[in-house]
Amino acid sequence: MRTKGPEGPLRPALVTLLNEREPELASDADFNRRVTPAEFEAATLDRFRLLDLDGDGALGEDEFTRFIAR
């Protein structure tokens, strides 16, 4: 993965695939400002399913390319 872009270091917002400013807090399903292991796992699986465009349980480079092109 590149750590520098043409204008200098890449900022995290430029290298994320999902548009979440605070992915950890977005995992807080009951909005109590605490993320339990179960909440974090559920959010992680939801994010994975969004990226796994062909539903095969694995992420390939082609899926990243297609996801970014959307």
C-alpha positions as CSV (number, residue, x, y, z in Angstrom):
1,M,0.0,0.0,0.0
2,R,1.3,3.5,-0.8
3,T,1.9,5.8,2.0
4,K,2.7,8.8,-0.1
5,G,0.7,10.5,-2.8
6,P,1.7,13.0,-5.4
7,E,1.2,15.9,-2.9
8,G,2.8,14.2,0.1
9,P,1.6,11.7,2.7
10,L,-1.9,10.3,2.1
11,R,-4.5,11.3,4.6
12,P,-6.7,8.5,6.1
13,A,-9.8,9.9,4.4
14,L,-8.2,9.2,1.1
15,V,-7.4,5.6,1.7
16,T,-10.7,4.3,3.2
17,L,-13.1,2.5,1.0
18,L,-16.2,3.1,3.1
19,N,-17.2,6.7,3.9
20,E,-17.1,6.5,7.7
21,R,-15.4,9.3,9.6
22,E,-15.4,7.3,12.9
23,P,-15.7,3.6,12.1
24,E,-15.2,2.6,15.7
25,L,-18.0,4.8,17.0
26,A,-20.1,3.8,14.0
27,S,-19.9,0.2,15.4
28,D,-21.8,1.3,18.6
29,A,-25.2,-0.2,17.8
30,D,-27.0,0.8,20.9
31,F,-25.5,4.4,21.0
32,N,-24.2,4.1,24.6
33,R,-20.7,5.4,23.5
34,R,-19.1,2.0,24.2
35,V,-18.4,-0.6,21.6
36,T,-18.6,-4.2,22.8
37,P,-16.7,-7.0,21.1
38,A,-20.0,-8.3,19.7
39,E,-20.9,-4.8,18.3
40,F,-17.5,-4.5,16.7
41,E,-17.7,-8.0,15.2
42,A,-21.1,-7.3,13.8
43,A,-20.0,-4.0,12.2
44,T,-16.9,-5.7,10.8
45,L,-19.0,-8.4,9.2
46,D,-21.4,-5.8,7.7
47,R,-18.5,-3.9,6.2
48,F,-17.0,-7.0,4.8
49,R,-20.3,-8.0,3.1
50,L,-20.4,-4.5,1.5
51,L,-16.9,-5.1,0.0
52,D,-17.4,-8.7,-1.0
53,L,-19.3,-7.9,-4.1
54,D,-19.4,-11.5,-5.5
55,G,-20.3,-13.0,-2.1
56,D,-17.6,-15.6,-2.1
57,G,-16.3,-14.8,1.4
58,A,-13.0,-13.4,0.1
59,L,-11.9,-10.0,-1.1
60,G,-10.0,-9.8,-4.4
61,E,-8.3,-6.8,-6.1
62,D,-11.1,-6.8,-8.7
63,E,-13.7,-6.2,-6.0
64,F,-11.8,-3.2,-4.6
65,T,-11.6,-1.8,-8.1
66,R,-15.3,-2.3,-8.8
67,F,-16.2,-1.0,-5.4
68,I,-14.2,2.2,-5.9
69,A,-15.7,2.7,-9.4
70,R,-19.2,2.8,-8.0
